[in-house]
């Protein structure tokens, strides 16, 4: 039974991924501290934050879905940033592949929740 946003699998995944990416961001070159590193941290944190904020407004299906769509947009943003990190050789291919797979799953979970929330 879902009693809070913390019970949502999509929240749990997004929160853990935000911690993982946050740690990764501090391994990037110093010159990226205020650019890509900062940008990816803001994007990953935005995902669970929007889920939590939207859940607080779950009585309005339309509002909750709006926040879930914001989370999905941030999820897409993270994927672009991961591509950049890989293409700039800041992260290894295996690291990229792992995070890409996780964010693909997260995006699918968000899409599913957006489509089915009124039925839950």
Secondary structure, DSSP 8 states (H G I E B T S, - for coil): ---SGGG-HHHHHHHHHHHHHHHHHTTS-GGGTTTHHHHHHHHHHHHHHHHHHHHTTTTSHHHHHHHHHHHHHHHHHHHHHHHHHHHTTSS-HHHHHHHHHHHHHHHHHHHHHHHHGGG-
